[in-house]
Amino acid sequence: MEELELMETQIYNGGDFMQLMLRFFFNLVMVLFIIHFLYYKKSKRRDYYFTFFLISISIFFLIFLLGSVKLKIGFALGLFAIFGIIRYRTESMPVREMTYLFVIIAVSVINALSVTISYVELISTNLLFIVSIWVCESNRWLTHVSYKLIQYDKIELIKPECEKDLIADLHRRTGLDIIKIEVGGIDFLRDTAVIKAYYEPKCEEINSVDSINKMSKEE
């Protein structure tokens, strides 16, 4: 029997159950591909791997099951917006991780709500997400440039005419292939200056320390 009821509530509905499982595993495959092969390959952040994976599952079941009671699109988008602006009190989420979180939620909502479109359209939409992320993450199309803020002590080299000597000194002391520099705050009392040094990283991994602009006072 495809439908069984207990106290006016269905115990089992074969068609709905198969649709739930099919869409869940389809969403699971797509999300895992994005997280594991596109995000984790560069960042190696197991904490965000865990976060993205469980948020995707939670969003999918929330939207899919509430959709069975005629969830209005406005409410769905409201949930989407709430989860999309999540911020963690223990650590501010970097822009890259926040973008992946937004994409994971978007994919999960689309896979859960799009019950009226064909599977070809659904698969094509997910593949377009994956291709777009791959293009943006690939070094073949875009070169990633990182930067570091350096408290520099040779203040006599910050003059514009000494830029080549400054870059050479930074390369010698840091080992980084400096592309360009920007001179920020200058402290003549301590003979120091804040320098923003741009460089091309030698590996594809994302260095989270690059996003730190200043040291903590406790340190």
C-alpha positions in Angstrom: 0.0 0.0 0.0 1.3 3.4 -1.0 -0.6 5.3 1.7 -1.2 4.3 5.4 -2.9 6.5 8.0 -3.0 6.6 11.8 -5.4 9.1 13.4 -5.8 11.0 10.1 -2.0 11.3 9.7 -0.3 9.4 7.0 2.2 6.8 8.3 3.7 6.1 4.9 3.3 7.8 1.5 5.3 6.0 -1.1 5.4 8.8 -3.7 6.3 11.6 -1.3 8.9 9.4 0.5 10.6 8.5 -2.8 10.6 12.2 -3.8 12.1 13.2 -0.5 14.9 10.6 -0.7 15.7 11.3 -4.4 15.9 15.1 -3.8 17.9 14.7 -0.6 20.5 12.5 -2.1 20.7 14.7 -5.2 21.2 17.7 -2.9 23.7 15.8 -0.8 25.9 14.9 -3.8 25.9 18.5 -5.1 26.6 20.1 -1.8 29.4 17.5 -1.0 31.0 18.2 -4.3 31.0 22.0 -3.7 32.3 21.6 -0.1 34.9 18.9 -0.6 36.3 19.5 -4.1 35.9 23.3 -4.4 36.1 24.7 -0.9 38.0 22.2 1.3 40.6 21.6 -1.4 42.1 25.1 -0.8 41.1 26.0 2.7 41.5 22.7 4.6 39.1 24.1 7.2 37.4 21.1 8.8 35.3 23.3 11.1 33.6 25.1 8.2 33.3 21.7 6.3 31.2 20.5 9.3 29.2 23.8 9.4 28.4 23.9 5.7 27.4 20.2 5.6 25.0 20.3 8.5 23.5 23.6 7.6 22.8 22.3 4.1 21.0 19.2 5.5 19.0 21.4 8.0 18.0 23.9 5.4 16.9 21.2 2.9 14.7 19.3 5.4 13.3 22.5 6.8 12.3 23.9 3.5 11.2 20.6 1.9 9.0 19.5 4.8 7.5 22.9 5.5 6.8 23.1 1.8 4.5 20.1 2.2 2.1 22.4 4.2 2.1 25.0 1.4 4.9 27.1 2.7 4.7 30.6 1.2 7.6 31.8 -0.9 7.8 35.0 1.3 8.4 32.9 4.4 10.9 30.7 2.6 12.9 33.7 1.5 12.7 35.1 5.1 14.2 31.9 6.5 16.8 32.0 3.7 17.7 35.6 4.7 17.9 34.8 8.4 20.3 31.9 7.8 22.2 33.9 5.2 23.2 36.5 7.7 24.4 34.2 10.5 27.4 35.5 12.4 29.3 33.5 15.0 30.2 35.3 18.2 33.4 33.4 18.7 34.9 34.3 15.4 33.9 36.6 12.5 33.4 34.6 9.4 35.7 35.5 6.5 34.2 36.7 3.3 35.1 33.5 1.4 33.4 31.3 4.0 30.4 33.6 4.2 30.0 33.4 0.4 30.2 29.6 0.4 27.6 29.5 3.2 25.3 31.7 1.1 25.8 29.3 -1.9 25.2 26.2 0.2 21.9 27.6 1.6 20.8 28.8 -1.9 21.5 25.3 -3.4 19.6 23.6 -0.6 16.6 25.9 -0.9 16.5 25.5 -4.6 16.7 21.7 -4.4 14.0 21.6 -1.8 11.5 24.1 -3.3 11.7 23.4 -7.0 9.1 20.6 -7.1 7.4 22.1 -10.2 10.3 22.2 -12.6 11.8 19.3 -14.5 14.8 17.4 -13.3 16.8 18.6 -16.3 16.3 22.2 -15.2 17.2 21.3 -11.6 20.4 19.4 -12.6 21.4 22.2 -14.9 20.9 24.8 -12.2 23.1 22.9 -9.8 25.8 22.3 -12.5 25.8 26.0 -13.3 26.5 26.7 -9.6 29.4 24.2 -9.6 30.9 25.5 -12.9 30.7 29.1 -11.7 32.5 28.3 -8.4 35.1 26.3 -10.2 35.8 29.2 -12.6 36.1 31.7 -9.7 38.4 29.4 -7.7 40.6 28.3 -10.6 44.0 30.0 -10.9 43.8 29.5 -14.7 41.4 32.3 -15.0 42.1 34.5 -12.0 45.4 35.1 -10.1 45.0 35.3 -6.4 47.0 38.1 -4.7 47.4 38.1 -0.9 48.7 40.9 1.3 50.3 41.3 4.7 50.5 44.3 7.0 54.0 44.8 8.1 55.3 47.0 10.9 58.4 48.3 9.1 61.4 49.7 10.9 63.6 51.2 8.1 61.7 54.4 7.8 64.3 55.9 5.5 63.2 53.5 2.7 59.5 54.5 2.6 60.2 57.4 0.3 58.8 57.0 -3.2 62.2 57.1 -4.9 63.4 54.2 -2.6 60.5 51.9 -3.6 62.8 49.3 -5.3 65.1 49.2 -2.3 62.1 48.8 0.0 60.7 45.9 -2.1 64.1 44.2 -2.2 64.5 44.6 1.6 61.0 43.1 2.2 61.8 40.2 -0.2 65.0 39.5 1.6 63.4 39.5 5.1 60.2 37.8 4.3 61.0 35.6 1.3 57.8 36.8 -0.4 57.7 37.9 -4.1 56.3 41.3 -3.5 54.3 42.8 -6.4 53.5 46.2 -5.0 53.5 48.1 -1.7 51.4 50.7 0.0 52.7 52.9 2.9 50.2 53.5 5.6 50.6 55.1 9.0 54.0 56.6 9.9 55.3 56.9 13.4 58.3 59.3 13.5 58.7 58.9 17.2 59.4 55.2 16.9 60.8 55.3 13.4 58.3 52.8 12.1 55.7 52.7 9.4 52.8 50.3 8.5 53.3 48.8 5.0 50.8 46.8 3.0 52.7 44.3 0.9 51.0 42.5 -1.9 52.4 39.2 -3.1 51.4 36.1 -5.1 51.2 33.0 -2.8 53.3 30.0 -3.8 50.6 27.5 -3.0 46.8 27.3 -3.6 45.9 27.0 0.0 44.1 29.9 1.7 46.1 31.5 4.4 43.6 32.7 7.0 46.3 34.8 8.8 46.4 37.1 5.8 43.1 38.5 6.9 44.4 39.6 10.3 45.0 43.4 10.2 46.5 43.9 13.6 47.7 41.9 16.6 45.5 41.5 19.7 46.3 43.7 22.6 46.6 40.6 24.8 49.4 39.3 22.6 
